[in-house]
Amino acid sequence: MKKSVLLGIVAVALLGLPALAGEQKYEGWVTHTVITVDPQFVDDFPVKLVIPWYIKILNQKDWELTLVQVTDCDFPCFRACKQLQIATNFNCTLSCALSGQLFGGDWSCWFTNPGANIDKPGGNTDVCVQVKKADLLDSDLMSKAGTKLTVATLTINVVPR
């Protein structure tokens, strides 16, 4: 019985020797006498993305269009054009629409220089808004003469081509 107890003590002592040596392997993880764990490689996995359609108006900060009176169309007539700077990762066609007009008239919008077709990586185009036969005799508008108002909302839409 004394032999078996002595063998048990020796076996336990021998199991502790690697820990005294400074490092012990345990199921693939390396541990040190200080409690730290080193990362072990498991596998590499691909990360994928379906690249989205991307378009941005670069000069949209503080962008507004201010109509001015012109004389080359049905009086009273107001028009303005302003450049849009566009970045895109696809060839596209722009369209415009007007909504929320504050007064009646023949409203229209269009693109010029070079027009509504934009090729990647983007470029510049001018958007124009015009109102012919503007109905400015509304009593609410007459009381606001000389005031700068938002008179419509210009919406820019895009489709791939």
C-alpha positions in Angstrom: 0.0 0.0 0.0 2.9 2.3 0.7 4.2 1.6 -2.8 0.9 2.7 -4.5 0.7 5.9 -2.4 4.3 6.7 -3.3 3.7 6.0 -7.0 0.7 8.3 -6.9 2.7 11.1 -5.4 5.4 10.7 -8.0 2.9 10.6 -10.8 1.3 13.9 -9.5 4.7 15.5 -9.2 5.6 14.5 -12.8 2.4 16.0 -14.2 3.3 19.3 -12.7 6.8 19.5 -14.2 5.7 21.0 -17.6 3.9 23.9 -15.7 7.2 24.6 -13.9 9.0 24.7 -17.2 6.9 27.8 -18.1 4.5 26.5 -20.8 1.8 23.9 -21.0 -0.2 22.8 -24.1 -3.8 22.0 -23.5 -6.1 21.0 -26.4 -4.3 23.3 -28.9 -4.2 26.4 -26.7 -0.9 27.5 -25.3 -1.0 28.8 -21.7 1.8 30.3 -19.7 2.4 30.5 -16.0 0.9 34.0 -16.2 -2.7 33.6 -17.2 -2.8 34.5 -20.9 -4.1 32.8 -24.0 -2.5 33.1 -27.4 -4.9 33.1 -30.4 -4.9 30.0 -32.6 -5.7 29.9 -36.3 -9.1 28.4 -37.0 -9.9 29.2 -40.7 -10.2 32.0 -43.3 -13.6 33.0 -44.6 -14.4 35.3 -47.6 -16.2 38.5 -47.0 -18.5 39.4 -49.9 -20.6 42.4 -50.9 -23.1 42.9 -53.7 -21.8 46.3 -54.9 -24.8 48.7 -54.7 -25.7 51.4 -57.3 -24.1 54.5 -55.9 -24.9 58.1 -56.9 -24.2 61.3 -55.0 -24.7 65.0 -55.7 -21.4 66.4 -54.5 -22.4 70.1 -54.3 -25.8 69.5 -52.6 -24.8 71.4 -49.4 -26.5 74.8 -49.5 -27.7 74.0 -53.1 -30.8 76.0 -54.0 -32.2 77.4 -57.2 -33.4 81.0 -57.2 -35.8 81.9 -60.1 -35.3 85.3 -61.8 -37.6 87.1 -64.2 -36.9 86.7 -67.9 -38.5 88.3 -70.9 -38.1 85.7 -73.6 -41.3 83.7 -72.7 -44.9 84.3 -71.7 -45.1 87.1 -69.1 -44.6 86.9 -66.2 -41.9 84.3 -66.7 -39.2 83.1 -64.3 -36.2 80.8 -64.9 -33.0 79.6 -63.3 -30.3 77.0 -64.0 -27.6 75.7 -61.8 -24.9 73.1 -62.0 -25.1 69.7 -60.3 -21.8 67.9 -59.6 -22.5 64.1 -59.7 -20.4 61.1 -58.6 -21.7 57.7 -59.7 -20.5 54.1 -60.2 -22.9 53.4 -63.1 -24.1 55.0 -66.3 -27.5 56.7 -65.6 -30.2 59.0 -66.8 -31.5 61.8 -64.6 -35.0 63.1 -64.6 -36.6 66.0 -62.7 -40.0 66.8 -61.3 -41.6 69.8 -59.6 -44.1 69.6 -56.7 -45.6 71.8 -54.1 -45.8 74.9 -56.3 -46.9 77.9 -54.3 -48.7 79.5 -57.2 -50.1 78.5 -60.6 -48.4 78.7 -64.0 -46.8 76.5 -66.6 -44.0 74.9 -64.6 -41.2 72.8 -66.2 -37.7 71.5 -65.5 -34.9 70.0 -67.7 -31.2 69.3 -67.9 -28.6 71.0 -70.1 -24.8 71.1 -70.5 -24.5 68.1 -71.4 -28.0 66.9 -70.4 -29.7 64.1 -68.4 -27.3 61.2 -69.3 -24.4 60.8 -66.9 -21.6 58.3 -67.4 -19.5 56.8 -64.6 -17.5 58.1 -62.7 -19.8 61.1 -62.9 -19.7 64.7 -64.1 -21.5 68.0 -64.2 -24.8 68.9 -65.7 -27.1 71.9 -65.3 -30.7 71.6 -64.1 -33.1 74.3 -65.1 -36.6 75.3 -63.7 -39.0 77.7 -65.4 -42.5 78.9 -64.8 -44.4 80.7 -67.6 -47.6 82.7 -67.0 -46.9 82.8 -63.3 -50.0 83.6 -61.3 -48.6 86.1 -58.8 -51.9 87.9 -58.0 -52.9 85.6 -55.2 -53.7 87.7 -52.1 -51.3 85.7 -49.9 -48.4 86.3 -52.4 -49.1 90.0 -52.8 -48.6 90.5 -49.1 -45.2 88.8 -49.4 -43.8 91.1 -52.2 -40.0 91.5 -51.8 -39.7 88.3 -49.6 -37.6 85.3 -50.7 -39.9 82.2 -50.5 -39.6 78.6 -51.4 -42.1 78.4 -54.3 -41.7 74.7 -55.3 -39.7 71.6 -54.7 -37.4 70.2 -57.3 -36.9 66.4 -57.2 -34.1 64.7 -59.0 -34.6 61.0 -59.9 -32.1 58.5 -61.5 -32.4 55.3 -63.5 -29.5 53.1 -64.7 -28.9 52.8 -68.4 
